[in-house]
Amino acid sequence: MNRFKVVVANPSVPKIAYDILQKHCDIKTSTVFSRASILQDVVGADALFWASKIRVDKELLDAAGPQLKVIGTMSVGYDQFDIDELKARGIKFGNTPAVLNNAVANIAVMLAIAASRRFTEGRKHIEEGTWINYFNTQWMLGQDLTGSTIGIIGLGQIGQAIAKRLKGFDVGNILYTGHKEKPEGIELGAKFVNLDNLIRESDFIFLAAPLNNQTYQMCNSDFFSKTKKTAVLVNISRGQLVDQEALITALKTGRLFAAGLDVMTPEPLNTDNELIKLNNVVLTPHVGSATNDTRNAMAELTAKNILRALGGAEMFTPVF
Ligand SMILES: O=C(O)C(=O)CO
């Protein structure tokens, strides 16, 4: 196999990726997270190892040059790529599904419980000395996961992993919506419903669909006008699935009980953002897949995908 030039567009990529790639590739690592700098780094690359929110579009692909034929993204989501441009140039493209299902599903369940049991508010009571010193049976009451109706928007691998976990909490019904009814839904005992029914009937709504033209800002004021007032929204997908102003209004006006968000807009969130001030919001800084094992597995899979494609074979997890 010839030696190839691979650009790793992030200096924090786990070592395992280098161990795999360097047998066959010369690696250039981008050390500056700016578009201007990455536009220079990619020049002449045969493959890109992407672990970045920087958009891969016509400008960046032109900067790389026509020899660029392989891109592996160390993520399951790939909304930062201009897919039509990649396809038009015959670039082989792969992502990292499956290996992050457990980590992301675990954080989804954590957010559901934390938001429904008023984690942020409780923590503030402790910090601010407002933890009342008598037994008020009505203080800090939350929503039960057990017996609740779960609505999963997007029953892909992560949505399924969430459903599996929730069954362990003895939830009531599991509803899901998406393009079509799925055999996996039947195996999970989940019911395929339309979006409207899911919104109206769910006690917990999990956003596990990818960001695309159909899902962009799907949770808007119309959406929140139909949710149960006791409902909890969990988002582990992308912040742009939610019209954040509409969400904030729903949370402030009691149209929604609480939200647990691993993703938001923008990322990083500005420190004066209203979401941070709300007691009924639990936030994590987009760390769904951030465990040692998961990030190593994502790095390994991305490196192997790239090598396979450079060698003319199909990637292990191709998008196309
Ligand atoms: O891999 C991704 O796309 C993620 O956002 C992981 O949380």
The ligand as a Gaussian input file, in Angstrom:
#p B3LYP/6-31G(d) Opt

LIG

0 1
 O      -21.047000      11.651000      17.748000
 C      -21.841000      12.596000      17.786000
 O      -22.369000      13.047000      16.762000
 C      -22.180000      13.193000      19.065000
 O      -22.714000      14.255000      19.114000
 C      -21.871000      12.430000      20.318000
 O      -22.480000      12.974000      21.460000

